[in-house]
Amino acid sequence: MIDPSLQRGRCHTPSTFAITAGLLFALCTPVLLAQNAAEIRFENHQLHSGVDFVLNNGTTSDKPIVDSIPGGVALLDYDNDGFLDIFFANGAQIPTLTKDSPVFHNRLYHNNHDGTFTDVTDRAGLRGAGYSMGAAAADFDNDGWTDLYVTGINRNILYRNNHDGTFTDVTDHAGVSGATSEGKKLLAVSAAWIDYDNDGRLDLFVTNYLDWTPETSKVCGEPGKRLSCPPSLYPGQPNILYHNNGDGTFTDVSVAMGIASHIGKGMGVAIADYNSDGWMDIFVANDNQRNFLFRNRKGKGFDEVGVEAGVAYTEDGIPVSSMGVDFRDYRNDGKPGLFITALGGETFPLYRNEGNDLFSMDTYPAKIGFSTYKMSGWGAGIYDLNNDGFKDLFSANSHVSENADLDPQQHYLQPNAVFLNLQNGTFQDVSAQAGTALSLRAAHRGCAFGDLNNDGKIDIVVSSIGGPAELLYNTSESANHWLLIQAIGVKSNRDGIGTQIKLTSASGVVQYNQVTTAGSYASSSDKRVHFGLGHDKLVKEIELRWPSGAIQILHNVKADQILKVTEAAS
């Protein structure tokens, strides 16, 4: 249950203070829970699920920086049976960067529809090669079957779905190995499928991190007390944008589109049409360096406007260790905002989209500043976790360094966190009341969001270095209703990625969301778009704005269903 003192608006005596933007904030601020906000609860069903994956980072005694940054999770329905399956990216031996043992294989688990999963990695042909980091799932060839892109060190892999439970490595033919146009190999962390020019074919954006090799690896800390070196010791790398040519091949357009000239230390990536002009934009979370916001110039190129938009730095004018990110409307005002995870002592930035191409720092006004001050986060999500019609926040937490506990103010193993949307522009940390699954301390990394059992509640799968993955089933008890929308493009890309959805429920509550699989950290989530409906059993209107420019409106849709919407012929 939620702390009764918080329900009554009482405030415990503050014990610490923080200085932010020159102002002194008390640690405890009284808040009132929204009257119709249902409790959020999760249960970890990993033990009896058949999912036995353990993220192996191949760490060595010198603690190279790369052993701290795997690994991603993808939720995808690879066999079109209507249930989400789970893919995990895994590490490799260091310094050889080879998967010379099954403990380093990437893994695919098939959903058996009964709460259990079967490891089908070998049959699917997805063991992988090299040191893998993340994954991005989508139907790049518009054949109705989900394909998979896996990022990693010096080698990314594109797997085409063969429609029979197997995949084929088509990386070389497609031209998306992750090397620059000059042939330099890069360290890729995340990727996003995006139709940036609205031509009906999914393009591919890849975030690259540091110029690291086993030979140039730095060593930090004393023998026996090694720490992960800071990213400042390594040069950054350019990101890559691949244009889909429609024939199974891609062209690197990073230079022509204005992407390659911006050198960062890219980790998470998320997409949204933040200025409502009908063209998807790209946000890149950079590690201890200013973040990038690439504004789409109607498919003709991108302008990097992070500084001008107010999302490059915190309100203090400094960068943070940005890692995971989600880019969605958390205020129900039609303007996507940003939720970013960072390291302990930095807080997790929350940026409110003010319109007019501007964002404001919402971290402390939204009341997540003090809660996140001691957290270190990786995966991130903005999802309605209790189906009350207002999106909540989730972060997968752990410090970056295995020896972080040498600092008494830091902890390597941390529990995940969930923040309840109080429906008034603020959030409340309800992690302690969300079930014992949220109290597990582990080296959490990537996480993906989706409805694993098709019950209308968003579940979360989290990877953990050196420990079993967590299958966090949403067991929130409420009478709230829901809707899942699967967009099927015709003139637009088959997955409908980039489709903007406005939903008006029977009571008049208006919500906004979008079709995307990108976001979190190195991960890929359910392409179906989720809406919580509160007590409404009927949706009055659904407006879909497809990437093709077509506008489609549905009326009087019943709640509590998975609704497939095919783009109407114009």
C-alpha positions in Angstrom: 0.0 0.0 0.0 1.0 3.6 -0.5 2.3 5.4 2.6 -0.8 6.9 4.3 1.1 9.9 5.4 1.6 10.8 1.7 -2.1 10.2 1.0 -2.9 12.7 3.6 -0.4 15.2 2.3 1.8 15.1 5.5 5.5 15.7 5.1 8.2 13.9 7.0 11.0 16.0 8.5 13.5 16.7 5.8 17.0 15.3 6.5 18.9 16.5 3.4 18.8 19.4 1.0 19.9 19.9 -2.5 21.0 23.0 -4.4 19.7 23.3 -7.9 19.8 26.3 -10.2 20.7 28.5 -7.2 17.6 27.5 -5.2 17.3 25.5 -2.0 14.8 22.7 -2.1 13.6 20.8 1.0 13.8 17.0 0.5 10.3 16.3 1.4 7.4 18.1 -0.3 3.8 17.1 0.6 1.8 15.7 -2.2 -1.7 14.2 -2.6 -2.3 11.1 -4.6 -4.8 11.6 -7.4 -8.1 10.2 -6.2 -8.6 7.8 -9.0 -4.9 6.7 -9.4 -4.7 2.9 -9.1 -1.8 1.3 -7.3 1.1 0.0 -9.4 2.4 -3.4 -8.7 4.8 -5.9 -10.4 5.7 -9.5 -9.9 8.9 -11.1 -11.2 7.9 -14.3 -13.0 11.4 -15.3 -14.2 11.9 -18.3 -11.9 9.2 -20.4 -13.5 9.2 -18.8 -17.0 11.9 -20.8 -18.7 13.9 -17.7 -19.3 17.3 -18.5 -17.9 19.3 -15.7 -19.6 22.2 -14.2 -17.6 23.9 -11.1 -19.1 27.6 -11.9 -19.3 29.8 -8.9 -19.8 33.1 -10.8 -20.0 34.6 -8.6 -17.4 38.3 -8.8 -16.6 40.3 -7.5 -13.6 41.1 -4.2 -15.3 37.4 -3.4 -15.7 37.4 -2.0 -19.3 34.7 0.6 -19.9 32.9 -1.6 -22.4 32.1 -4.3 -19.7 29.7 -1.8 -18.0 27.5 -0.9 -21.0 25.7 -4.1 -22.3 23.0 -5.2 -22.8 19.7 -4.6 -24.5 16.4 -6.3 -24.7 13.9 -6.6 -27.5 10.2 -7.5 -27.3 9.0 -8.6 -30.7 6.5 -11.0 -32.1 8.9 -12.7 -34.5 6.4 -15.5 -35.5 3.2 -13.5 -35.8 1.3 -15.6 -33.3 0.0 -12.5 -31.4 2.3 -12.8 -28.4 5.6 -11.0 -27.7 8.8 -13.0 -27.7 12.0 -11.9 -25.9 15.5 -11.3 -27.4 18.6 -10.5 -25.3 21.9 -9.1 -26.5 24.9 -10.6 -24.7 28.6 -9.8 -24.3 31.7 -11.7 -25.3 35.1 -12.7 -24.1 37.5 -9.8 -23.5 39.9 -9.0 -25.1 39.2 -11.3 -28.0 35.6 -10.0 -28.3 34.4 -13.5 -29.4 31.4 -15.5 -28.3 33.6 -18.6 -27.6 31.2 -20.1 -25.1 27.4 -20.5 -24.9 27.4 -18.2 -21.9 28.0 -15.4 -24.4 25.4 -16.3 -27.0 22.6 -13.8 -27.6 19.2 -15.4 -26.8 15.7 -15.6 -28.3 12.9 -17.0 -26.2 9.5 -18.0 -27.7 6.4 -17.0 -25.8 4.3 -20.2 -25.2 1.2 -18.2 -24.3 1.0 -19.7 -20.8 3.6 -17.6 -18.9 6.5 -19.8 -20.0 9.0 -19.4 -22.8 11.2 -21.7 -24.8 14.8 -20.9 -25.9 14.8 -21.1 -29.7 18.1 -19.3 -30.3 19.8 -22.1 -32.2 16.9 -22.9 -34.5 16.4 -19.2 -35.2 20.1 -18.6 -36.0 20.5 -15.8 -33.5 23.6 -16.8 -31.4 25.3 -13.7 -32.7 29.0 -12.9 -33.2 31.3 -10.5 -31.4 30.4 -8.4 -28.4 26.8 -7.4 -28.7 25.2 -4.3 -27.0 21.7 -3.6 -28.1 18.8 -4.5 -30.4 16.2 -2.8 -32.6 13.2 -4.7 -34.0 11.0 -3.7 -36.9 9.8 -4.9 -40.4 12.4 -3.1 -42.6 11.3 -4.8 -45.8 7.6 -4.4 -45.4 6.8 -8.2 -45.8 4.8 -8.4 -42.6 7.5 -10.1 -40.5 9.6 -8.4 -37.8 13.3 -8.3 -38.5 16.1 -7.6 -36.0 19.2 -5.4 -35.9 21.8 -6.1 -33.2 24.5 -3.5 -32.3 27.9 -4.2 -30.9 31.6 -3.5 -30.8 33.1 -3.2 -34.4 30.2 -5.3 -35.8 26.4 -4.8 -36.1 24.2 -7.5 -37.6 20.9 -7.2 -39.5 18.8 -10.3 -39.4 16.0 -10.8 -41.9 13.0 -12.8 -40.8 12.5 -15.9 -43.0 8.8 -16.4 -42.0 9.6 -19.9 -40.6 11.1 -19.2 -37.2 14.5 -18.6 -38.6 16.6 -15.5 -39.5 19.3 -14.8 -42.1 22.2 -12.5 -41.6 21.9 -10.0 -44.4 24.3 -7.4 -43.0 26.9 -7.4 -45.8 24.3 -7.3 -48.6 22.3 -4.5 -46.8 25.4 -2.5 -46.1 24.7 -1.8 -42.4 27.7 -3.3 -40.6 28.2 -0.1 -38.6 31.5 1.0 -40.2 31.8 4.6 -41.4 32.0 5.5 -45.1 35.8 5.5 -44.7 35.7 2.0 -43.3 36.4 2.8 -39.6 34.7 0.4 -37.2 32.6 1.8 -34.4 31.2 0.9 -31.0 27.4 1.0 -31.4 25.1 0.9 -28.4 21.5 1.6 -29.6 19.5 1.8 -32.8 16.2 3.2 -33.9 14.0 2.3 -36.9 12.6 5.5 -38.3 11.1 6.5 -41.7 12.7 9.9 -41.7 11.7 10.9 -45.2 8.1 9.4 -45.1 8.7 7.3 -48.2 7.1 4.2 -46.7 10.4 2.4 -45.9 12.0 2.2 -42.5 15.5 3.8 -42.3 18.0 3.0 -39.5 19.7 5.3 -37.0 22.6 4.0 -35.0 24.1 5.6 -31.9 27.9 5.1 -31.5 29.8 5.5 -28.3 33.5 5.7 -27.8 36.7 5.1 -29.8 37.7 2.1 -27.8 39.7 -1.0 -28.7 41.3 -3.7 -26.4 44.6 -2.2 -27.4 43.6 1.4 -26.3 41.7 0.4 -23.2 42.5 2.6 -20.2 43.0 1.3 -16.6 41.6 3.3 -13.6 41.9 2.7 -9.9 44.3 0.7 -7.8 45.1 -3.0 -8.4 42.2 -5.0 -6.8 40.1 -1.9 -6.8 39.8 -1.1 -10.4 37.0 1.2 -11.5 35.4 1.7 -14.9 37.2 4.6 -16.5 35.3 7.8 -17.3 34.2 8.3 -20.9 36.2 11.6 -20.9 39.4 9.5 -21.5 38.2 8.4 -24.9 37.2 10.3 -28.1 33.6 10.2 -29.1 32.2 8.9 -32.3 29.7 10.0 -35.0 26.3 8.4 -35.3 25.1 6.8 -38.5 21.9 7.2 -40.5 21.1 4.6 -43.2 18.5 5.3 -45.9 16.4 2.3 -46.9 16.7 1.9 -50.7 13.7 -0.5 -50.9 15.7 -3.4 -52.5 17.2 -4.9 -49.3 20.1 -2.5 -49.3 20.8 0.8 -47.4 22.9 3.8 -48.1 24.9 5.7 -45.5 23.5 9.2 -45.6 25.0 10.4 -42.4 27.1 13.1 -44.0 24.5 14.3 -46.5 21.8 14.5 -43.8 23.9 16.5 -41.3 24.3 13.6 -38.8 28.0 12.7 -39.1 29.4 16.2 -38.3 28.2 15.9 -34.7 30.6 13.8 -32.6 29.1 12.5 -29.4 29.2 9.6 -27.0 25.8 8.2 -27.9 24.0 5.7 -25.7 20.2 5.8 -25.8 18.1 7.0 -28.7 14.4 7.8 -29.0 12.2 9.3 -31.8 9.2 11.6 -31.8 7.6 14.3 -33.8 8.3 16.9 -31.1 7.2 19.9 -33.1 4.1 18.4 -34.7 5.2 19.0 -38.3 4.6 15.5 -39.5 8.3 14.5 -39.6 9.9 12.3 -37.0 12.8 13.8 -35.0 15.7 12.0 -33.2 17.0 12.5 -29.6 20.4 11.0 -28.7 21.4 10.6 -25.0 25.2 11.3 -24.8 27.3 10.2 -21.9 28.7 13.1 -20.0 28.5 15.3 -23.1 25.7 17.5 -24.4 22.7 15.6 -25.8 21.7 15.9 -29.4 18.2 16.7 -30.7 18.1 16.2 -34.5 15.2 18.2 -35.9 14.0 16.8 -39.2 13.9 19.2 -42.1 11.0 17.4 -43.9 13.2 14.5 -45.0 15.9 16.7 -46.6 18.3 16.7 -43.6 18.6 17.3 -39.9 19.5 20.3 -37.8 21.1 19.6 -34.4 19.1 21.9 -32.1 19.7 20.5 -28.6 21.2 23.7 -27.2 18.6 26.0 -28.7 15.7 23.6 -27.6 17.0 23.4 -24.0 17.7 19.7 -23.9 21.5 19.5 -24.4 22.3 20.3 -20.8 20.6 20.6 -17.4 19.3 23.9 -16.2 22.7 24.5 -14.6 24.3 24.4 -18.1 26.2 21.1 -17.5 25.9 17.7 -19.2 25.0 14.6 -17.3 25.8 10.9 -17.9 22.8 10.5 -20.1 22.1 6.8 -20.8 18.5 5.7 -21.4 15.7 7.9 -22.8 12.1 7.9 -23.7 10.4 10.5 -25.8 6.6 10.7 -25.2 3.8 12.9 -24.0 3.6 12.5 -20.3 1.3 15.5 -19.7 -1.6 14.6 -22.1 -1.1 17.9 -23.9 0.0 16.5 -27.3 3.6 17.5 -26.9 6.2 14.7 -26.4 8.6 15.3 -23.4 11.9 13.5 -22.5 12.7 11.3 -19.6 16.5 10.5 -19.3 18.4 8.3 -16.9 21.8 9.4 -15.5 24.3 8.6 -12.7 23.9 9.1 -9.0 24.4 12.7 -7.9 23.0 14.0 -11.2 19.3 13.3 -11.0 17.3 12.0 -13.9 16.5 14.9 -16.3 12.8 15.3 -17.2 12.2 17.8 -20.0 8.8 19.4 -20.6 7.9 20.2 -24.1 6.6 23.8 -24.1 5.9 24.0 -27.8 7.6 26.5 -30.2 10.6 24.2 -30.4 11.4 24.8 -26.7 11.7 22.5 -23.6 12.0 23.4 -19.9 13.6 21.4 -17.2 10.8 19.7 -15.3 12.8 17.4 -13.0 12.1 19.3 -9.7 8.8 20.8 -10.6 7.5 17.3 -11.4 9.0 16.1 -8.1 11.4 13.4 -9.3 14.6 15.3 -8.5 15.2 14.2 -5.0 14.0 10.7 -5.6 16.5 10.2 -8.4 19.4 12.0 -6.9 21.0 8.9 -5.5 19.9 6.6 -8.4 22.0 5.5 -11.3 19.8 4.5 -14.3 20.0 2.8 -17.6 16.7 1.7 -19.2 13.8 4.2 -19.2 10.2 4.3 -20.1 7.1 6.6 -20.2 4.1 4.3 -20.0 0.7 4.2 -18.3 1.4 1.4 -15.8 -1.9 1.4 -14.0 -4.2 2.2 -16.9 -5.6 5.4 -15.4 -5.0 7.4 -18.6 -1.8 9.1 -17.4 1.7 7.9 -18.3 4.1 6.9 -15.4 7.9 6.6 -15.4 10.1 3.6 -15.0 13.9 3.3 -14.7 16.2 0.2 -14.6 18.8 1.1 -12.1 22.5 0.2 -11.3 25.7 2.1 -11.0 28.1 1.9 -13.9 31.1 0.5 -12.1 31.3 -2.9 -10.4 33.4 -1.4 -7.6 31.2 1.6 -7.1 30.7 0.6 -3.4 34.2 1.7 -2.7 32.6 5.1 -2.5 30.2 5.0 0.6 27.8 7.4 -1.2 27.4 5.0 -4.2 25.9 1.5 -4.7 26.6 -0.8 -7.7 23.5 -3.0 -7.2 20.3 -1.0 -7.1 16.6 -1.6 -7.3 14.5 -0.4 -10.2 12.1 2.5 -9.7 8.6 3.5 -10.7 7.1 6.9 -10.5 3.3 7.3 -10.4 1.8 10.1 -12.4 -0.4 12.1 -10.0 -2.3 13.7 -12.9 -1.4 17.2 -11.8 2.0 17.5 -13.5 3.9 15.8 -10.7 5.0 12.2 -10.0 5.5 10.2 -6.8 8.1 7.5 -6.2 6.0 4.4 -5.4 8.8 1.8 -5.9 8.6 0.7 -2.3 4.9 0.0 -2.6 5.1 -1.7 -6.0 5.9 -5.2 -4.8 9.0 -7.1 -3.8 10.1 -7.4 -7.4 10.9 -3.7 -7.3 13.1 -4.1 -4.3 15.6 -6.5 -5.9 19.1 -5.0 -6.1 21.0 -6.0 -9.2 23.2 -4.6 -12.0 20.2 -3.7 -14.2 20.8 -2.4 -17.7 18.5 -2.5 -20.7 14.7 -2.9 -20.4 11.9 -3.3 -22.9 8.2 -2.6 -22.5 5.2 -4.5 -23.8 2.2 -6.6 -22.9 3.6 -10.2 -22.5 0.3 -11.9 -21.8 -2.1 -9.7 -23.7 -4.0 -8.7 -20.6 -3.9 -4.9 -21.3 -1.2 -4.1 -18.8 2.3 -3.1 -19.7 5.0 -5.5 -18.5 8.7 -4.9 -18.4 11.7 -7.2 -19.2 15.0 -6.1 -17.6 18.5 -7.4 -18.3 21.0 -7.7 -15.4 24.8 -8.2 -15.6 25.8 -11.4 -13.8 22.2 -12.2 -12.8 19.0 -13.6 -14.2 16.9 -11.3 -16.3 13.7 -10.0 -14.7 10.3 -10.6 -16.2 8.2 -7.9 -14.4 4.6 -8.8 -15.0 2.2 -6.0 -14.2 -0.2 -7.2 -11.5 -1.7 -3.8 -10.7 -5.2 -4.4 -9.4 -7.8 -2.0 -10.8 -11.0 -1.9 -12.8 -9.3 0.4 -15.3 -9.8 -0.3 -18.9 -7.3 -0.2 -21.8 -6.7 -0.4 -25.5 -3.7 -1.7 -27.6 -3.5 -0.4 -31.1 -1.5 -2.2 -33.8 -1.0 0.0 -36.8 -0.6 -1.7 -40.2 0.8 0.7 -42.8 -0.1 0.4 -46.5 1.3 3.5 -48.1 3.2 4.1 -44.9 5.8 1.6 -43.6 4.2 -1.7 -42.7 4.7 -1.2 -38.9 3.3 2.3 -39.1 6.3 3.6 -37.2 5.9 7.4 -36.9 2.1 7.3 -36.8 0.7 9.8 -34.4 -2.4 8.7 -32.4 -4.8 11.0 -30.6 -7.4 9.2 -28.4 -10.5 10.8 -26.9 -12.3 8.5 -24.4 -16.0 8.6 -23.5 -15.4 10.9 -20.5 -13.6 13.4 -22.7 -10.0 12.6 -21.5 -7.6 13.2 -24.4 -4.3 11.3 -24.8 -1.5 11.2 -27.3 1.0 8.5 -28.3 3.0 7.3 -31.3 4.1 4.1 -33.0 7.7 3.3 -32.3 9.9 0.5 -31.0 12.8 2.8 -30.1 13.7 4.1 -26.6 14.9 3.0 -23.2 18.6 1.9 -23.3 19.9 -0.3 -26.1 16.4 -1.9 -26.3 13.3 -2.3 -28.4 9.7 -2.3 -27.2 6.3 -3.5 -28.3 5.2 -1.8 -31.5 1.6 -1.9 -30.4 0.5 1.4 -28.9 -0.9 1.2 -25.4 -3.6 3.5 -23.8 -5.0 3.3 -20.3 -8.6 4.4 -20.2 -9.5 4.6 -16.6 -13.1 3.8 -16.0 -14.1 4.4 -19.6 -15.4 1.4 -21.4 -15.7 3.2 -24.7 -13.3 5.3 -26.8 -15.2 8.1 -28.5 -12.7 8.9 -31.2 -9.2 7.7 -32.4 -7.4 9.9 -34.8 -4.3 8.4 -36.6 -2.0 10.6 -38.6 0.0 8.2 -40.7 3.6 9.0 -42.0 2.1 9.1 -45.5 0.1 12.2 -44.4 -3.2 10.3 -44.4 -5.6 11.0 -41.5 -7.9 8.2 -40.3 -10.6 8.6 -37.7 -12.4 5.8 -35.9 -15.5 6.3 -33.7 -17.0 4.5 -30.7 -14.4 1.8 -30.2 -14.9 -0.7 -27.4 -12.2 -0.8 -24.7 -10.2 -3.9 -23.5 -9.1 -5.2 -26.9 -6.1 -5.4 -29.2 -7.2 -3.3 -32.1 -5.6 -3.8 -35.5 -5.9 -0.7 -37.7 -4.9 -0.9 -41.4 -4.1 2.3 -43.1 -7.1 3.3 -45.2 -6.6 3.8 -49.0 -6.6 7.5 -49.8 
